[in-house]
Amino acid sequence: MGKDTSITVYGIPNCDTVKKARAWLAEHGVAHTFHDFKKQGVPEAELDAWLRDVGWEKVLNRKGTMWRKLDAQTQASVVDAKTARSVMLAQPSVIKRPVVAWASGKTTVGFDAAAWPSLAGL
């Protein structure tokens, strides 16, 4: 129950939301692996799957600090999945976190304590 290590949490370790998500998983005994964008980069095949499955508008964090630091021209250039992908690969911190690949094959973006028990098989 909830022990499947095929759960992967993607993000950056100092992100408060990622910390909350990882703490929740640990508290509930849910084994998972952590993929650090800063150390391991953004896995392109997975990014493509997120954009396809969840949508670029949900994966791109336009409210975050990194987005606000981008110049206006770069921000304005993001108009579809292809342009969003390019910016996300160049600036992984604009990806909304955490992205979680669940054992079921479902992908979620962000932390939702109400939805996670069923996703984690609890």
C-alpha positions in Angstrom: 0.0 0.0 0.0 1.6 3.3 -1.2 5.1 1.8 -1.3 5.6 1.8 -5.1 9.0 3.4 -5.9 7.9 4.2 -9.4 6.6 7.5 -8.1 9.0 10.3 -9.1 8.9 13.8 -7.8 10.5 16.5 -10.0 11.5 19.9 -8.8 14.1 21.8 -6.9 14.9 20.9 -3.3 14.8 24.4 -1.8 11.2 25.1 -3.2 8.8 25.3 -0.3 6.0 23.5 -2.2 8.4 20.6 -3.1 9.5 20.5 0.5 5.8 20.2 1.6 5.1 17.5 -1.0 8.2 15.4 -0.1 7.3 15.8 3.6 3.8 14.6 2.9 5.0 11.5 1.0 7.5 10.7 3.8 4.8 11.2 6.6 2.6 8.7 4.7 5.3 6.2 4.1 5.2 6.6 0.3 8.4 5.7 -1.3 9.5 7.9 -4.2 12.5 9.1 -6.0 13.4 12.8 -6.3 14.6 14.3 -9.6 16.5 17.6 -8.9 16.2 20.0 -11.9 19.2 21.9 -10.7 21.5 18.8 -10.5 20.0 16.5 -13.1 18.4 18.9 -15.5 14.9 18.7 -17.1 14.3 15.3 -18.7 13.2 16.2 -22.2 11.1 13.1 -22.9 9.3 13.6 -19.6 8.8 17.3 -20.2 7.2 16.4 -23.6 4.9 14.0 -21.8 3.9 16.6 -19.2 3.1 19.2 -21.9 1.0 16.6 -23.8 -0.8 15.2 -20.7 -1.2 18.2 -18.5 -0.8 21.1 -20.9 1.9 23.7 -21.1 -0.3 26.4 -19.5 -0.4 24.3 -16.3 3.3 23.3 -16.3 4.5 26.8 -16.9 4.6 28.9 -13.7 3.8 32.4 -14.7 3.4 33.5 -11.1 6.9 32.5 -9.9 9.9 34.6 -9.3 11.9 33.2 -12.2 9.1 34.0 -14.7 9.0 37.6 -13.4 12.8 37.8 -13.8 12.6 36.9 -17.5 12.7 39.8 -19.9 9.4 40.9 -21.5 10.5 39.6 -24.9 11.1 36.1 -23.6 7.8 36.2 -21.7 5.9 37.4 -24.8 7.5 34.7 -26.9 5.8 31.9 -25.0 2.6 31.3 -26.9 2.3 27.5 -27.3 3.8 24.2 -26.1 6.8 24.5 -28.3 7.9 28.0 -27.1 7.0 27.1 -23.5 9.2 23.9 -23.8 12.1 26.0 -25.0 11.9 28.4 -22.1 11.4 25.5 -19.6 14.5 23.7 -20.8 16.6 26.9 -20.6 15.1 28.0 -17.3 13.9 25.0 -15.3 12.7 27.2 -12.4 9.8 28.4 -14.5 8.3 24.9 -14.3 5.5 24.8 -11.7 6.5 22.4 -8.9 6.4 19.7 -8.0 5.7 17.6 -11.1 4.8 14.1 -9.9 4.8 11.1 -12.1 2.6 8.6 -10.1 2.8 4.8 -10.3 -0.6 4.8 -12.1 0.9 6.8 -15.0 -0.9 10.0 -14.0 1.0 13.2 -13.8 0.1 16.1 -11.5 1.6 19.5 -11.1 1.7 21.3 -7.8 0.9 19.9 -4.3 -2.7 18.9 -3.4 -2.9 17.2 -0.1 -6.6 16.3 -0.7 -6.0 14.5 -4.0 -2.7 12.8 -3.1 -3.9 9.9 -0.9 -5.8 8.3 -3.8 -3.0 9.0 -6.2 -0.5 7.4 -3.8 -2.7 4.4 -3.3 -3.5 5.1 0.3 
